[in-house]
Amino acid sequence: MALSSTLLKSSALSILPCRTPNTSCRGFAHGRAWKSLRPSAAAAPGCRRSSVLVVAATADSSSSAGAVISPDVADRPLWLPGSTPPAHLDGTLVGDFGFDPLGLGEDPAALRWYVQAELIHARFAMAGVTGILFTDILRVTGLKDVPVWYEAGAYHFDFVDTNTLFCVQLLLMGFVETKRWMDFVTPGSQAAEDSFFGWEAAFEGLECGYPGGPLFDPMGLASEVSKSQPLKLKELKNGRLAMVAWVGLEAQAYVTGTGPIDNLLTHLSDPAHRTIVQVLAEHQFL
């Protein structure tokens, strides 16, 4: 139940009454401000380049300059040092290290969707891995009688029927995901007055997929685009690590049939002889 609630909250993070309409997607790239008098046509259809900053050029109102400046590729970190990143990954997206060997992001519309999809998967993975580890600690230490994580779906709670819990979660998450999809299709639509029971200001953020306001950013850590970019990169890096960890948890459960804390304690009991090599050999995977 706790994990289900955590996942629901994680999904709710993706509802963003985006303050900025289609023509004002804003952001930072590698700590530098790229200046332009007006947004480019390519960036107009709904935050395709979510980390390109578009701002009024200078304090001098007579200035007519303002070309979009591209990041210096030579100073750009890449997933494989010395490699040439694909043209569609120009370093303006948060967490862009030039990795797309299959060319999946060559279509701008597809790239925009993949950016949001990775973000949501990253948040679910972070919530899921945290929930698994927390409940497994409670189970192993005997503090709480809870099932191992891969059997949680069949667990019968005393306070509610499992089918009822599933239906309630389906309705709530369906509502949340529908609102997220609506804001993805039409950025800013969920910031319209009375579009969210009058709570729009409580969720208002700077960009699509990044809610803010007093509920999701009470300390104002990401109240400005310049402040939010390092946090967005940290979130994405942690989310990617969590997605890899999730795959590891799935594989560990399939091979050993035990929880992650049990596996950790087994390894610590004999670090030299209880490693992944011995475990795979015991189960005839090697």
Secondary structure, 3 states (H helix, E strand, C coil): CHHHHHHHHHHHCCCCCECCCHHHCCCCECCECCCCCCCCHHHCCCCCCCCCCCCCCCCCCCCCCCCCCCCCHHHCCCCCCCCCCCCCCCCCCCCCCCCCCCCCCCCHHHHHHHHHHHHHHHHHHHHHHHHHHHHHHHHHHCCCCCCCHHHHHHCCCCCCCHHHHHHHHHHHHHHHHHHHHHHHHCCCHHHCCCCCCCCHHHHCECECCECCHHHHCCCCCCCCHHHHHHHHHHHHHHHHHHHHHHHHHHHHHHHHCCCHHHHHHHHHHCCCCCCHHHHHHHCCCC
